[in-house]
Amino acid sequence: MFKPYKYEKKEYRSVINLPRQLGFLTKESPVAVLLLATGVLIIFVKVLLPVVKIQADSEDNIPIISPIVSSNSANLNSANTNNDEFTFTELSGGFRDNSEYIEMDGILVKKEIEVSEKKVPDFFYISIPKLDIENAKVITNSTNLDPKDALGHYNGSCLPDEGCNAFIFGHSTFKSAKNKYKEGDYTAIFAKLDELEYGDEFYINYDGREYRYLVALSKVQRPENVNPLESPLPKSLGKHEGTVELFTCTPSGTTKYRLSVIGKLVE
């Protein structure tokens, strides 16, 4: 004979409610409180405390500059007491080879450069399309290590028509700072220099001629290791006639390291 199906309600235990069903989360047991306290302690010790420590160490070890202005007493190895003082003092050291050097405005330069009768323009211009920089002014053979009114071409490094390395230095600050070089304020002009990549192009207009460069490499180094008169390319890349080294502080808004972006002449 046909028997109708009888529905029987079965009781399932939820995994989520299992601890409560087993009696761990009752008022009678202290296990819940102990587990909760242990979890909070682990999160604090393993997660929150290290994050706070890293942040504190970063603020102690990386001096902040915003914006950069003139100073002859900037300390490159510690945070500035005045956050808006900085000069490229590492470029004042004199980088001797077998040539004879003389001192000019606090900088040692090759004597043959000083006595040379070659006439050079007082300034030239650089354009970097990717960074929205067009015809920024560069002071030729600059001895001012605080280039807040224009970029500086290091005195003693080559010029674009000489077939070796031209060293151009400029300030950087936080990337959020407005680049006001067109208004004569160059304190943020190289803030985004680290965004240049292999193959990016830039141009120099020197003595009535335009020179085109392609970025070949970038490098970061400590200030004390900088030599503006040596070739910026490793020997493994071979000799190349005509390079430009764009030089600033890095990371943006700090003075701890130096960034060089090197371009090769292609036209």
ZAGUPA-620075 format. One line per field, with one value per residue (C-alpha): residue in three letters; residue number from 1; x, y, z. Coordinates in nm, 4 decimals. Layout:
// residues N
r [ALA_...]
k [NUM_...]
px [X_...]
py [Y_...]
pz [Z_...]
***
This chain:
// residues 267
r [MET_PHE_LYS_PRO_TYR_LYS_TYR_GLU_LYS_LYS_GLU_TYR_ARG_SER_VAL_ILE_ASN_LEU_PRO_ARG_GLN_LEU_GLY_PHE_LEU_THR_LYS_GLU_SER_PRO_VAL_ALA_VAL_LEU_LEU_LEU_ALA_THR_GLY_VAL_LEU_ILE_ILE_PHE_VAL_LYS_VAL_LEU_LEU_PRO_VAL_VAL_LYS_ILE_GLN_ALA_ASP_SER_GLU_ASP_ASN_ILE_PRO_ILE_ILE_SER_PRO_ILE_VAL_SER_SER_ASN_SER_ALA_ASN_LEU_ASN_SER_ALA_ASN_THR_ASN_ASN_ASP_GLU_PHE_THR_PHE_THR_GLU_LEU_SER_GLY_GLY_PHE_ARG_ASP_ASN_SER_GLU_TYR_ILE_GLU_MET_ASP_GLY_ILE_LEU_VAL_LYS_LYS_GLU_ILE_GLU_VAL_SER_GLU_LYS_LYS_VAL_PRO_ASP_PHE_PHE_TYR_ILE_SER_ILE_PRO_LYS_LEU_ASP_ILE_GLU_ASN_ALA_LYS_VAL_ILE_THR_ASN_SER_THR_ASN_LEU_ASP_PRO_LYS_ASP_ALA_LEU_GLY_HIS_TYR_ASN_GLY_SER_CYS_LEU_PRO_ASP_GLU_GLY_CYS_ASN_ALA_PHE_ILE_PHE_GLY_HIS_SER_THR_PHE_LYS_SER_ALA_LYS_ASN_LYS_TYR_LYS_GLU_GLY_ASP_TYR_THR_ALA_ILE_PHE_ALA_LYS_LEU_ASP_GLU_LEU_GLU_TYR_GLY_ASP_GLU_PHE_TYR_ILE_ASN_TYR_ASP_GLY_ARG_GLU_TYR_ARG_TYR_LEU_VAL_ALA_LEU_SER_LYS_VAL_GLN_ARG_PRO_GLU_ASN_VAL_ASN_PRO_LEU_GLU_SER_PRO_LEU_PRO_LYS_SER_LEU_GLY_LYS_HIS_GLU_GLY_THR_VAL_GLU_LEU_PHE_THR_CYS_THR_PRO_SER_GLY_THR_THR_LYS_TYR_ARG_LEU_SER_VAL_ILE_GLY_LYS_LEU_VAL_GLU]
k [1_2_3_4_5_6_7_8_9_10_11_12_13_14_15_16_17_18_19_20_21_22_23_24_25_26_27_28_29_30_31_32_33_34_35_36_37_38_39_40_41_42_43_44_45_46_47_48_49_50_51_52_53_54_55_56_57_58_59_60_61_62_63_64_65_66_67_68_69_70_71_72_73_74_75_76_77_78_79_80_81_82_83_84_85_86_87_88_89_90_91_92_93_94_95_96_97_98_99_100_101_102_103_104_105_106_107_108_109_110_111_112_113_114_115_116_117_118_119_120_121_122_123_124_125_126_127_128_129_130_131_132_133_134_135_136_137_138_139_140_141_142_143_144_145_146_147_148_149_150_151_152_153_154_155_156_157_158_159_160_161_162_163_164_165_166_167_168_169_170_171_172_173_174_175_176_177_178_179_180_181_182_183_184_185_186_187_188_189_190_191_192_193_194_195_196_197_198_199_200_201_202_203_204_205_206_207_208_209_210_211_212_213_214_215_216_217_218_219_220_221_222_223_224_225_226_227_228_229_230_231_232_233_234_235_236_237_238_239_240_241_242_243_244_245_246_247_248_249_250_251_252_253_254_255_256_257_258_259_260_261_262_263_264_265_266_267]
px [0.0000_0.1234_0.2542_0.2719_0.6136_0.6537_0.8757_1.1061_1.2802_1.6478_1.8521_2.1888_2.4688_2.6191_2.9969_2.9756_2.7738_2.9730_3.1836_2.8674_2.6975_2.9986_2.9900_3.3001_3.1155_2.9043_2.9121_3.0220_3.3505_3.6434_3.7793_3.6125_3.7657_4.1075_4.0978_3.9860_4.2601_4.5248_4.4142_4.4257_4.7728_4.9072_4.7723_4.9269_5.2709_5.3011_5.1228_5.0581_5.3823_5.6161_5.4218_5.4531_5.8250_5.8949_5.7133_5.9054_6.2407_6.1605_6.0849_6.4108_6.6386_6.5014_6.5151_6.2192_6.2522_5.9465_6.0252_6.4016_6.5660_6.9175_7.1427_7.5166_7.4851_7.2596_7.3509_7.3131_7.3488_7.0712_6.7330_6.7372_6.6450_6.4899_6.2970_6.3436_6.7222_6.9396_7.2344_7.4232_7.7301_7.8654_7.9402_8.1862_8.4549_8.6763_8.7122_9.0813_9.2531_9.5936_9.4849_9.5722_9.2841_9.2049_8.9356_8.6514_8.3598_8.4323_8.4528_8.7676_8.7652_9.0208_9.2639_9.2496_8.8735_8.9327_9.1947_9.0200_8.9367_8.6326_8.3242_8.0184_7.6605_7.5703_7.2806_7.0958_6.7595_6.6263_6.2851_6.1508_5.8108_5.7113_5.7545_5.5847_5.9100_5.9688_6.2717_6.3802_6.6838_7.0256_7.3123_7.6326_7.9325_7.7338_7.9100_7.5850_7.5037_7.1554_6.9914_6.6582_6.6369_6.7529_6.9068_7.2850_7.5375_7.8299_8.1436_8.4012_8.1609_8.1147_7.8765_7.6381_7.8688_8.1791_8.0920_8.1232_7.9063_7.7155_7.6149_7.2926_7.1667_6.8400_6.6187_6.3285_6.0642_5.7347_5.5648_5.2479_5.4298_5.3503_5.6332_5.6643_5.9844_5.8121_5.7710_6.1403_6.0993_6.3039_6.2721_6.0439_6.1541_6.3058_6.0496_5.9266_6.2612_6.2326_5.9366_6.1627_6.2125_6.4325_6.3668_6.2030_6.3333_6.4459_6.6018_6.8684_6.8794_7.2399_7.4018_7.1333_7.1271_6.8893_7.0294_6.8018_6.8658_6.7064_6.7135_6.9558_6.9536_6.8932_7.0984_7.0669_7.3701_7.4798_7.5903_7.9492_7.9807_7.8843_8.1454_8.0069_8.3211_8.3304_8.1456_7.8008_7.7796_7.9215_8.2076_7.9892_7.7813_8.0873_8.1984_7.9330_8.0005_7.7640_7.5640_7.3685_7.3303_7.0241_7.0863_6.8686_6.7738_6.5662_6.3142_6.1225_6.1009_6.4088_6.7851_6.9093_7.0119_7.0920_6.9247_7.0956_6.9058_7.1444_7.0496_7.2437_7.2739_7.0919_7.0722]
py [0.0000_0.3515_0.5337_0.9135_1.0683_1.1973_1.5074_1.4985_1.8215_1.7659_1.9970_2.1087_2.2662_2.5744_2.5922_2.9583_2.8780_2.5666_2.7295_2.8533_2.5156_2.3458_2.5792_2.7911_3.1243_3.0979_3.3239_3.0302_2.9861_3.2399_3.0830_3.3422_3.6344_3.4684_3.3974_3.7505_3.9092_3.6827_3.7749_4.1477_4.1149_3.9217_4.1802_4.4651_4.3041_4.1500_4.4091_4.7513_4.7924_4.7143_4.9529_5.2354_5.1641_5.1681_5.4997_5.6513_5.5325_5.6712_6.0147_6.0118_5.8962_6.0751_6.4541_6.6343_6.9470_7.1406_7.3549_7.3824_7.7213_7.8523_7.7444_7.6994_7.4948_7.2090_6.8773_6.5898_6.3174_6.4184_6.5813_6.9529_7.1595_7.4021_7.1903_7.4285_7.4603_7.2680_7.2984_7.0379_7.0608_6.7285_6.9000_7.1435_6.8861_6.9081_6.5933_6.5728_6.3726_6.4561_6.8091_7.1273_7.2796_7.6252_7.7400_7.9507_8.0532_7.7654_7.5023_7.3403_7.3504_7.2569_7.5371_7.4852_7.5491_7.8818_8.0029_7.8704_8.1332_7.9396_8.1572_7.9811_8.1040_8.2190_7.9736_7.7186_7.5390_7.1889_7.0399_6.7119_6.6388_6.3583_6.5920_6.8894_7.0843_7.3139_7.5392_7.5372_7.7590_7.6062_7.8271_7.7388_7.6492_7.7347_7.7575_7.8113_7.4926_7.6167_7.6288_7.7713_8.0298_7.8036_7.4611_7.4416_7.2995_7.1833_7.3897_7.1540_6.9024_6.8961_7.1038_6.9491_7.0231_6.8642_6.4946_6.3871_6.4132_6.7294_6.7312_6.9244_6.9528_7.0819_7.0742_6.8455_6.8509_6.6695_6.5583_6.7344_7.0706_7.2885_7.3172_7.6946_7.7089_7.9297_8.1862_8.1683_7.9253_7.6099_7.4490_7.1693_7.1288_6.7794_6.6473_6.3914_6.3085_5.9491_5.8981_5.9031_5.5569_5.3894_5.5377_5.8607_6.1616_6.5086_6.7959_7.0581_7.3813_7.4994_7.7792_7.7780_7.4017_7.1361_6.8106_6.5093_6.2514_5.9191_5.7970_5.5043_5.4334_5.5711_5.5217_5.6083_5.6683_5.8285_6.1946_6.1129_5.8797_6.1427_6.2567_6.5042_6.4831_6.1081_5.9126_5.8130_5.4992_5.1644_5.0285_4.7330_4.9695_5.0825_5.4339_5.6724_6.0164_6.2660_6.2098_6.4252_6.3425_6.4930_6.5026_6.5653_6.4366_6.1228_6.0086_6.3244_6.5534_6.4043_6.4575_6.1093_5.9859_6.1244_6.0283_6.0476_5.9994_5.9566_6.0301_5.9381_6.1762_6.0456_6.3558]
pz [0.0000_-0.0798_0.2257_0.2188_0.2788_0.6295_0.6563_0.9535_1.0539_1.1172_1.3329_1.1903_1.3829_1.2222_1.2088_1.3040_1.6167_1.7019_1.9779_2.1488_2.1080_2.2621_2.5587_2.4925_2.4717_2.7814_3.0814_3.2889_3.0918_3.0745_2.7520_2.5255_2.7129_2.7131_2.3387_2.2597_2.4709_2.3179_1.9650_2.0355_2.1885_1.8879_1.6420_1.8415_1.8779_1.5297_1.3160_1.4686_1.6646_1.3667_1.1405_1.3939_1.4396_1.0635_1.0286_1.3176_1.1793_0.8350_0.9739_1.1709_0.8887_0.5813_0.6101_0.4565_0.2445_0.1372_-0.0452_-0.0996_-0.0594_-0.0181_0.2660_0.3053_0.6219_0.5125_0.6720_0.4263_0.6873_0.9249_0.9199_0.8631_1.1651_0.9206_0.6732_0.3820_0.3621_0.1169_-0.1239_-0.3285_-0.1063_-0.2332_-0.5656_-0.4033_-0.3307_-0.6377_-0.8430_-0.9276_-1.1983_-1.3451_-1.4346_-1.2499_-1.0530_-0.9217_-0.6803_-0.8154_-0.5929_-0.3564_-0.6311_-0.7676_-1.1485_-1.4120_-1.4818_-1.8577_-1.8449_-1.6693_-1.9146_-2.2251_-2.4839_-2.6026_-2.5888_-2.4526_-2.3996_-2.0508_-2.0493_-2.2618_-2.2439_-2.1795_-2.2645_-2.1185_-2.2782_-2.0400_-1.7400_-1.9070_-1.9008_-2.1962_-2.2445_-1.8809_-1.8276_-1.7535_-1.6339_-1.8228_-1.6016_-1.2903_-0.9549_-0.7626_-0.5727_-0.4850_-0.8315_-0.7209_-1.0008_-1.2880_-1.3453_-1.3158_-1.5627_-1.3510_-1.4170_-1.5679_-1.7151_-2.0920_-2.2969_-2.5524_-2.8477_-2.6896_-2.7265_-2.3618_-2.0486_-1.9537_-1.5865_-1.5121_-1.1540_-1.0138_-0.7069_-0.6310_-0.3610_-0.3038_-0.6246_-0.5134_-0.5229_-0.8227_-1.0741_-1.1154_-1.3227_-1.5817_-1.3047_-1.2166_-0.9242_-0.9945_-0.6504_-0.7778_-1.1388_-1.0973_-0.8458_-1.1002_-1.2582_-1.1348_-1.3698_-1.6747_-1.8230_-2.0798_-2.4225_-2.3025_-2.4913_-2.3946_-2.5850_-2.5260_-2.7198_-2.7026_-2.8990_-3.1663_-3.2169_-3.0856_-2.9411_-2.8909_-2.6179_-2.5237_-2.1622_-2.1342_-1.7605_-1.4121_-1.0983_-0.7295_-0.5102_-0.1875_-0.2035_-0.1095_-0.4113_-0.6707_-0.9231_-1.1789_-1.3960_-1.4586_-1.7262_-1.5946_-1.8104_-1.6954_-1.9044_-2.0071_-2.2225_-2.4154_-2.4995_-2.6195_-2.7604_-2.6029_-2.2842_-2.0416_-1.6726_-1.5046_-1.1296_-0.8228_-0.4767_-0.4253_-0.3041_-0.3924_-0.0920_0.0794_0.0702_0.1594_-0.1863_-0.5312_-0.8586_-1.1973_-1.5232_-1.8151_-2.1739_-2.4888_-2.7802_-3.0873_-3.3085]
***
